[in-house]
Amino acid sequence: MHPQDPQPTGAERTPDLDHTPAQPDVDAHLRFTEPPHTHPAPQDRYGNPLPHQDHDDDAHARAHAAGVPHTHAPVATPRRSPSAPLRIGIGGPVGSGKTALVAALCRALGPEGAGLDMAVVTNDIYTTEDGDFLVRHGVLPAERITAVQTGACPHTAIRDDIAMNLDAVEELEDSFHPDVVLVESGGDNLTATFSYGLVDAQIFVVDVAGGDKVPRKGGPGVITSDLLVINKTDLAPLVGADLGVMDRDASALRGERPVAFTSLREDPGATPVAAWVRQLLAQRRELAAASAG
């Protein structure tokens, strides 16, 4: 482009129609990452493996037969009863919309929505920015939101040394006995995953603004999370991202693990994610009822 020519506006920027994005190299990803459709071993509060617990293959098969989105994380470990509060970790890169998703889920699932009892733990390295945001927007009473300052890389506090987060979660559980506790990680890269000693299931959030190449970059967050959320779909036309490509690549790497596309501007209640959480909670309650019977 000649220096004096006007620069194209965002609306004029279009993807190269002659370029077909490369298919993800699934084998290459899985050499370095836990394969999809596995059942992560339960861990204790410090991330140490717990004794083997049989997987409910019949219930698992029924979920597949019915086409019900479901998690392959253990819904109860030997330490945690299925009647205990459901803990869900929410991770993803900086700016992908994790805090906005937490706020949306609190509104959709909490007292003003589905009527569930909720609590939240947020993580920031040096500030309480995300917790302050949730309090400022009144998504839950302030005493039900705990902001953890990790002082280190975000993945360390959710996977490697979970003590600070575990203390915060257990204090909220002891105080309020919630149905669901959301644990939001600080912004991290595609390798961020939660210890199953801290959460029962995990959501990983990426966004369209990073381009349609993001899912095929893989990484444990994209591949092994129980739900992958591709957020900010309303921006796709502005950045030239092809949602079909993102869906194809995510499905190739994730196998049967579910993927949800969201735009919190167009759907402030994050409907597909909220439905997934309610389904997961219903599964736990069914398991608790069966155990009690």
N, C-alpha and C positions, 0 to 999 in steps of 0.2 A: 504494500500500500504506500503511495507517495506521501511524504511527510505532511503536505498541506491538505490531503484528502481528509474528510471528516471521519472520525472513528465510528464504527457501527454501534448502534444502541443495543441494549440487552435484547429487545424484541427482534433485532435483525440477526442476532447470533444464532445460527442453526447448526446442528450436527452435520458432519461430513456424510452426505448421503451415499457416497461411494465406499464408505468405510464400514465394514462389518466387524463389530467387536469380537475379539477372540473368545472361543469357548474356554471356560475355566478348565485347567488341568487338574481334574479331581484326584488322580493318583498322586500327583506331586503334593497337593495339599495334605492328603491323608498320610503321607509318609511322616509328616511332622505334627499331625493333629489327631486327636481322638476321632475315630470314624463316626459318622452319624449313625443314629439308631443303636446307641449303646445305653447301658443302664449304669450310671456312675455309682461307684461304691459309696455307701454311707460313711460319714466321718464323724468323729467326736468334735467337741467344741474347739479343739486345737488343730483340727484337720487330719488327725490320725485315723487310719482305716478302722472301722468297726467290724465285728464278726459278720460273716455272710448271712444275708437274709433272703429267703426265696422270693422271687418276683411272682406276682399274681398273673400267670400267663393267661388264664381264662378271661380275667377282666381286661387284660391287654388286648387279647384277640377280639373281644366284643367291641371294644372301642374302635379298633380298626374296621371291623365289619360294619359298624354304624357310621363310619366316616366322621367320628367325633375328634376334633383337635384335642390333643392331650399331651402331657409331659412324659418324658422317659426318665425324669429324676425320681428318686425314691420319695413317695408321698409320706412315708413315716420311717424313721430310723429306729433301731433298738432303744436309743436314748429318748427320742421324741415320739410321743403318742400321736396318733392321727387326730385326736381330739384337741391337741395343742393348737395355738394360733398358726395360721398359714403364713410362712415367711417367704417373701418374693424379693429377690435381688434385681435391681435395674441398673445395667451398666451400658457403657458406650462412650464414643469419643466426645471431647469437649464440643458443645454447641449442637449436638444432635437432637436435643429436645427432651432429655431425661427428666429434668425438673418440671417442665411443662406437662409431660406425660404423668408424672406423679400427681401433680395438681389435678389433672383431668380425671385420673382414677379415684382420687379422694372425693371429688364432686360426684362422679358417676356411681361409686360404690358406697360412699359414706352415708351419714344420716339424711342428707338432702336427696340422695339418689336411691340406691338399692337397700339402704338401711343397715348396712354392715358397720360394725365397730372397727375403726381404723386407727393405726398409729404409723409414724414415719420416722426413719433415721436417715439423715443426709450426711454426706461426706464431702469435705473440702480440705485442701492441704493446709492453708493458713488462715482461712476465714470461716464464717458461718453463712456465706452468701446464699446458698441454696435453701437452707433452713429459714433464713430471714425472708426470702421470697415467698415461701409457702405461708409463713405466719402473716406477712403483709397482705397477702391475697385471701386470707381467712378460709383456707380450704379445710382446716381442722383447728380446734382450739390449740393455743400455743403449747400447752403442757403435754400435748400428744405428739409433738415434733421435737426430736432431739438432733442437734447438729454436732457431728463429730469432726474435730480437726485432726487429721491424720498425721501431719508433719512429715509425710513421706509419700512416695509414689502411691497413687490410689489403689492399684491392684494389691499392694502389700497388705493393706488393712482389710481387704475383703477376701483374700485367699491365703496369704502366707502367715500373717499374724493377726488373727481376727479378734483378739481379746477386747479392744476398745469398742468395736461394733457389737460384739456379743454382749458385753456389759450393758450397752445402751438398749439393745433389743430386749434383754431379759428384764431390765428395770421397767420398761414400758409395759411388758407383758404382766409383770407382777402388779403394777399399779392399775392397769385398765382392763386386763383380760380381753384384748381385742380379738376380732375374728381374723384380721389380716394385718400384718406388719410389712410395710414396704421399706426396703433398704436400698437407697440410691447411692451408687458409687460416685466418687469424683470422676471427672472426665479422664479417659484413658484411651489406649490404642486398641487395636483389634485382638490383642492377646488377653484382654482382661476377662477373667472368669471368677465366680464366687466359690468359696469353699462350701460344700454341702454340710459342713458343720455349722455354718452360719444361716444358710437359707435352704428352703425346700425346693425351690425352682427359681430359674433366672431368665430374665428378659434382656436381650441385647438390642440397643437402639442405634441405628445408623440413619443418615439422612440423605436425601436426594441431592442436596447442594454440593456434596462431594463428588458427584458424577456417577454415572451408571456402572463404573468399573468397581465400585466399593465391594459389593457382595463377592465378586469373583477373586478378590484379594484374599478371601478366606480368613484364617485365623480362628482360634478357639471360640472367641465371642460370636463370630458369624456362624460357625459350623455347629458348635455343641450346645449353644443356649437352647433352653426349652421353647422359647418363642423369639423369633427374630422380627423386629419392628423396623420397617423402612418408612421413615417419617418425612414430613414436609413434601408430600407428593404434589402439592399445589405449585411448587417451584420448578417442577420438571420442564414445562415449556420454556421457562426463563433461562435455564442452564443447559438445555439441549439434552436432558437425560431421558433415556428410553426405559419406561417402567417395565415393559415386556422383557427387555434384556436383563433387568435387575431380578425380575421374578424367575426367569429361566436359570440364571447363574446361581441364585440362592437355592433354588430347588435342586440343582445338580449337586451342590455341595452338601446340602442338609438332608437329602433323602426325604423321609416322611415327617421330619420335624416341621412344625407350622411356621408360616411367614404371614405377617399382617402389614398391609399398607395403610398409612394414616396421614391425615392432614388435620392438625388440631385447630386450624383456622376454619376449615370446612366442617369438621366433626369435633366440637370441643369436648365431647364425652368419650373420645377414643373408643368408639363402640366395639370394634373387633377385639381390642385388648381387654376391655372390661368384661366382655363375654367369655373370653378365655380364662380370666381370673375366676369368674363365677363358676365356670365348669370345673376348674381345678379344685375349688373349695367344695363343690358338691361331691366330687370324687372322694375327697378326704372324709367328708361327713358320712358318706355311705360306708367307707371302710371303718370309721369309728363305730357306726351303728352295728356293723357286722361283728366287730371285735367284742362289743358289749353284749351281743346276743350269744 
